[in-house]
Amino acid sequence: MTAPSAIDAWIAEERQVVERLEAGPGPGLARPEQIAGKTGLEMMLAMLNAEIPYAAIAKTLDFTLLSVSPGVAVFQGTPLPRHLNPLGTIHGGWVATLLDSALGCSVHTMMPAGRAYTTAELSVNYVKGLTPKVQRVRAEGKVIHCGRQLATAEARLFGPDGTLYAHATTTCLVFEVPSAR
């Protein structure tokens, strides 16, 4: 018996995650009491474990959060014909959104309870055209620096054969979450 190809392994991993997510609350927003007192990593793990809803944008744009660890977030996306631009390649906005999700979630994993972030700057470099012939791509985001006020991260979007399609960086503003009164 031969070992599964990289794309087969990627699809199998995605299928397991999607089945778990769909068995949970589905896409939406967590209620404040579901995330109160949780660190960013705890929130991301709760999402991945289908204990709280996952971001609806993932369903809209056909990508899935695969894994998180401190300072790292990995997403997998399916480039489909509905994501094409008029030139016949996957629209840059789809690529940017997938990279932005990996970047932001990598920063999210570093937030202590009561702290949050927002993107202040996103820079994307497109290095190779992407088409639906590529069955899946992965965006892997990694934190470079996370301080009290600023966080920076980098991400790469690549195919199962290792081909790099785009890479990105972000700067995020870090702030205290206002208490509900």
C-alpha positions in Angstrom: 0.0 0.0 0.0 1.4 3.4 -0.9 1.5 6.4 1.4 -1.3 9.0 0.8 -0.3 12.0 -1.3 0.1 15.4 0.4 -3.2 16.6 -1.1 -5.0 13.4 0.1 -3.6 13.9 3.6 -4.7 17.6 3.5 -8.2 16.8 2.4 -8.5 14.1 5.0 -7.4 16.4 7.8 -9.8 19.1 6.6 -12.7 16.6 6.5 -12.1 15.7 10.1 -12.0 19.3 11.2 -15.1 20.3 9.2 -17.1 17.3 10.5 -16.2 18.4 14.1 -17.1 22.1 13.4 -20.4 21.3 11.7 -21.4 19.0 14.6 -21.0 22.1 16.9 -22.7 25.4 16.9 -21.6 26.2 13.3 -20.7 29.7 12.0 -21.6 32.7 14.1 -20.4 34.7 17.1 -19.7 33.4 20.6 -21.8 34.8 23.4 -19.9 37.0 25.9 -20.3 34.4 28.7 -18.8 31.7 26.5 -15.5 33.6 26.1 -15.3 35.6 29.4 -12.0 35.1 31.1 -10.5 33.1 28.2 -7.1 33.8 26.7 -7.0 34.2 22.9 -5.5 30.7 22.6 -8.3 29.2 24.8 -10.9 31.0 22.6 -9.3 29.7 19.3 -9.1 26.1 20.7 -12.7 26.3 21.9 -13.6 27.3 18.3 -11.6 24.5 16.8 -13.1 22.0 19.2 -16.6 23.2 18.2 -17.4 24.5 21.7 -18.1 28.0 20.3 -19.1 29.1 16.8 -16.5 29.6 14.2 -16.2 32.7 12.0 -18.9 32.8 9.3 -16.4 34.3 6.7 -14.7 30.8 6.6 -17.9 29.2 5.3 -18.6 32.1 2.9 -15.1 31.9 1.3 -14.5 28.2 1.6 -11.7 28.0 4.0 -11.2 26.2 7.4 -9.2 26.8 10.5 -7.1 23.6 10.8 -4.9 24.2 13.9 -3.6 26.7 16.4 -0.8 26.8 18.9 0.9 29.7 20.7 1.8 32.3 18.0 0.7 30.1 15.1 -2.6 29.6 13.1 -3.1 27.4 10.0 -6.0 27.7 7.6 -6.8 25.7 4.5 -8.7 27.0 1.6 -10.4 25.6 -1.5 -9.9 27.9 -4.5 -13.0 27.5 -6.5 -14.4 28.9 -9.8 -16.6 31.3 -7.9 -13.4 32.9 -6.5 -12.1 33.8 -10.0 -11.4 37.3 -11.2 -12.0 38.3 -14.9 -8.5 37.1 -15.8 -9.1 33.5 -14.8 -7.1 33.4 -11.6 -8.3 33.4 -8.0 -9.1 36.9 -6.9 -6.5 38.6 -4.8 -9.1 39.5 -2.2 -9.7 35.8 -1.5 -6.0 35.2 -1.1 -5.6 38.3 1.1 -8.6 37.3 3.3 -7.1 33.8 3.8 -3.7 35.3 4.7 -5.3 37.9 6.9 -7.2 35.2 8.8 -4.0 33.3 9.5 -2.2 36.4 10.5 -4.9 37.7 12.8 -5.6 34.3 14.4 -1.9 33.8 15.1 -1.9 37.1 17.0 -5.2 36.1 18.7 -3.4 33.1 20.2 -1.1 35.4 22.0 -3.8 37.6 23.7 -4.1 37.3 27.5 -7.7 37.3 28.8 -9.2 40.8 28.6 -6.9 41.8 25.6 -7.8 42.0 22.0 -6.4 43.3 18.7 -7.3 44.8 15.4 -5.5 44.9 12.1 -3.8 48.3 11.5 -1.8 47.3 8.4 -1.8 44.3 6.0 0.7 43.9 3.2 0.3 41.0 0.7 2.8 40.0 -1.9 1.4 37.8 -4.7 4.1 35.7 -6.2 2.3 33.1 -8.4 -1.2 33.0 -9.9 -3.6 30.6 -8.2 -6.3 28.7 -10.1 -8.9 26.1 -9.1 -6.5 23.5 -10.6 -4.8 23.7 -7.2 -7.2 21.8 -5.0 -6.2 23.3 -1.7 -3.9 25.9 -0.3 -2.7 26.5 3.2 -2.1 29.8 5.0 0.3 29.5 7.9 0.5 32.6 10.1 3.3 33.1 12.7 3.7 35.9 15.2 6.9 37.8 15.0 6.4 40.1 18.0 3.6 40.6 20.4 3.8 43.5 22.9 1.3 45.4 25.0 0.3 47.8 22.2 1.5 46.3 18.9 1.8 42.8 17.4 3.4 41.8 14.1 3.0 38.5 12.2 3.9 37.0 8.9 2.1 34.3 6.8 2.7 32.2 3.7 0.1 30.7 1.3 1.3 27.5 -0.3 0.1 24.4 -2.1 0.5 20.8 -1.2 3.5 20.6 -3.4 5.2 23.5 -1.5 4.6 26.1 -4.2 4.4 29.6 -2.7 1.5 31.6 -4.1 1.6 34.7 -1.7 3.1 35.9 1.5 2.0 38.7 3.9 2.7 40.7 7.0 0.5 42.5 9.4 0.8 45.0 12.2 -2.0 44.8 14.8 -3.0 47.2 17.5 -3.4 45.5 20.9 -5.8 46.9 23.4 -7.8 46.2 26.6 -11.3 44.9 26.0 -13.8 47.4 27.4 -15.8 45.9 30.2 -19.6 45.6 29.6 -21.6 47.7 31.9 
